[in-house]
Each structure stands twice: as structure tokens, then as C-alpha cells.
Amino acid sequence: MNNWSDLEKWLHTTNFEKSMSAFKDIPIVDQFFNNLKRGSQSDEDRSLPKSYRFKEGKEHLDVLVQLPVNTDVQELRLFVREDYIRLEGLPDDSIEMIKLPRLVKAKYCRAKTVNDELQIRLTKRARSRKFYEHHIQTSY
């Protein structure tokens, strides 16, 4: 399998999608299969500017996300991990994954919408400056 179309053919001939129907309830898996059906992104889609930007302070990281038109703010769901943000409930049931430039404390977050922009404030995770000594096992 040296290109994407070979993978698509293999998935189709092995009925992989039908056997994995139990995973269809998971939004990320469902989106993967929908993208697979539609094919890879065109060059035009890849060149679109990202709909988010970062503002970095000493203790906080602000993520400003431009929401698509017709976004129902009541349906938005925000999930934060120390290195990623996941937004669900966007139009067309799409999911936005945003890689953060710094590690954050995932439990501490403040988010609000202003006009058509979602503003997320995250607390940066401090770097450990302490060295820890570890045992080195020797072989004889």
C-alpha cells in the first residue's frame, strides 16, 4: 500500500467499516470514516488559514477560536488535555483538534464566547527545574 487510494480499496474489500460499526458512536472515529468516504482534502482546503490563534502570557495561554457561521454555542463542548484542545458540536458535526504550543493544567480553564469567537484561558504548567537522581543498573 503505497498511497491513500490503496488503503481505501483495502478497507472497502475487507468490509473493515462494517466490522467496526461499534465504534461509530465515537465522534472522532465517525469523522474519520466520513473523511475517508469523501476522500482526502483538496489543495484548496489545506491552504485555508487556521481558525485559531494563541496569546501567551507569563502564567496563562489564551486560545482564540473563530467559530464558523451558524455555530450553536449551546451545543459546543470543550475538552482540554495538557497538550490539546478538542472542540465538539461544531456545524456538520465536525471536531476541531488544536495542538497547544505549551503544556497546560487541563483542570484549570475559563472559556467564553464573544461575538463569533471562543476565548479560552488556560493556566500554563510550570516546568520542573529540579533534577532527580536515578539508579543506573550495571550488568556483570
N, C-alpha and C positions, 0 to 999 in steps of 0.2 A: 504494500500500500504506500505509494509514493505521493499521492495527493488527496485532496479532500473528496473528490468525486469517487475515488476507490473506497474510501471509508463509508460514504453514503450508500454505495452499492452493496457493500458487505453488510451494513446494518439492515438494509432492505431485504436481502436474500436470507439472512438468518432470523428474520422476524424479531429482531432484538427489541424493537419498540413495543411490540405486543407483549413480549415476555416481561418487560419492565413496566407494565401498566400500573403496578402497585406503587411505583414511585411518582406517578403523575400528580398525586396530591401535594407533592413538594414543589413550591413555586419555581425554584431555581432549575430543577430537573425539567419541569414543564416548559419553561422558557428555552432551555437547551434544545428540546425536541422541536419546538416551534421554529427556532432559528435554523435547525437542521433541515426542516421541511422547506423553509424559504430560501435556503442556500446561503452562501457566505455573503458578507456585506460588500456592497459595491464600493468603488474608489470614492464616490461622492460622499457616502456615509462616513467613511473613515476620515475625511478631511474636515468634517464639521467640528467647530470649536467645542470644547468641553463646556458643560453647563454648570460648572462649579469652579470656585477659586478659594484660595486659602489666605488667611491673615494670621500671622504668627506674632504673638506677644511673648513676654518673658515666661509667664506661667500658663497661658492659655493658647489654644489653637482654635481659630474661628473658621468654619467651613460655610461658605455662602453658596447655596444651590439655587440656580434659576429654574423654577418649576415650569413644566410645559403648560401651554394653554389648556384650559378645560380640566385642570387638576382639581379633584375634590379633596380639599385639605382634611376633611373629616375622615377620609379613607387612607390617608398617609400613615405608614408605620415606619418607625425609625429604630434600627438596631445598630448598636455600637460594639465593636471589638477593639482591642488595643491597637490594631493596625488598619482596620477597615470600618467603613460605614456602609450599611445596606439600607436602601430606601425601597419600600414596597407600597403598593397602592397607587402607582402612577398610571396615567392613561395607557390603554392597550395592555394592561396587566404586566407591564414591564418592570424590571427590577434594576435599580441603579446601584452598582458597587463602586465605592470610592476608596482608593488606597490613600491612606494618610501619610504625610511626609514625616511625621514624628509619632512615637508611641504615646498613647494617652491612657488615662484612667477611665476605663469603659463604664464604670458605675456612676461617674460624675458627668452630667451633661445637662445643658439648658438649650432648648430649641423653641423657636417661634417663627411664625410667618409674618412677613411684612410685604405687602403688595403681592407680587408673584415670586417672592424669594423666601426660601427657607434658610434661617440663620441658626447655625448650630455652634454652641460654645462648649469646647472640651477642655478639660484640665490636662496639661502635659504630665507625663510620667517622668519623674526625676531619674536621672542616670545615677546608677550606683557608682560611687567614687572609691569604694572600699575594695581592697584586694583580699581574696580568700585563699589561704594556703590549702593545697590538696595533696594527698598521699600519692606517691609515684610507686607503682608496683614494679619490682625488679624480678627478672627471671634468671634462673640459675642454669 
